[in-house]
């Protein structure tokens, strides 16, 4: 079976489960297209095969991949709805999504990187399912018919499993320490600390019955992919909670696909629903400029502005994206321009910083690159073009995940690898060198200079 046929078959199976659960076929097919695109995004020639399955032009492949990016970390919208309402079809739908991700590996020219991405997607969908009930799958106790034990007494009921205690909320000092521990981002760290201090003083002024100054709490993050915007947004939400600005401090991640519906009227409801989940915390909208493209996006923006006004003391909104397009987004609605006055610029990482990030990723996963592997990493970074598609920290994380796959394959004939062998990453594990060279000095340019 060809890759195109395999994906078609997997899509049909997914649609059958989704429609059987009462979901609209168009919605199921839309997320199937997005999931397939993000899974196969790095495979050469995948766009043409993807188009053969889903139709349209090959240019739609990149847009679908962007829409499917959230599926690497969380459930698709249909699966999330099935889980939320306790639908019995949820496990079957999650399994069908995993099968589709696996089938998408055969689009274009298969690669280890694509296999790794598909595995991550499948794991994210499975992880969205609720845990089985306590005692599920355990062996039956030694009882006879009627629930009697061997001496005739009724089997006592099992003690209820206590709910795990929620981890205590982090203190302001702990959150600021995490911020300081991030590689690079010096200007961003300074701005976040300034904002935290301004908000702290504003709260103190309020307790003294002094007038509160008009302070911008909503933020604009501009920068290329993989520069830490989501990580910092999560820390900002926690910092605002620690300062008493927000009650809960959760971060709700979203993008155009989670805010915009397929027809006028439903978008407002969808956007309001996402905002409701974020009340008490922060709403993070990635690639927010995608909302400024059409009437559906305009409806989402108008609803967002209203929600920001209605819940101005309960909701913080952080919008993110490339520098140039984000300026157009803010200018798209007067209500946005008046609420987003503070912009934080996330510069691209230098090669040295990316090596530091790679070292942190490997150490946290109990791997240890040898000297040759670090040198191979530096060579790869030197030769990799730094265009807008370069993933920064995401790029080195993908390198690490592919290296883990290659290491496993390298040790396939070693029955009992030593601890050293299991931890070591070699130059070959990092893969081949790319053929092109990025312009000298470009790694030190800021995102504002590139825009």
Helices and strands as residue ranges (DSSP letters): H 3-20, H 25-40, H 46-54, H 60-68, G 69-72, H 77-84, H 90-104, H 112-127, G 145-147, H 172-181, H 186-207, E 219-223, H 229-242, E 251-254, H 256-259, H 266-278, E 282-285, G 288-292, H 295-310, E 316-321, H 323-331, H 334-339, E 342-346, H 351-364, E 368-369, H 371-383, H 393-410, H 419-423, E 424-425, G 427-430, G 442-444, H 447-450
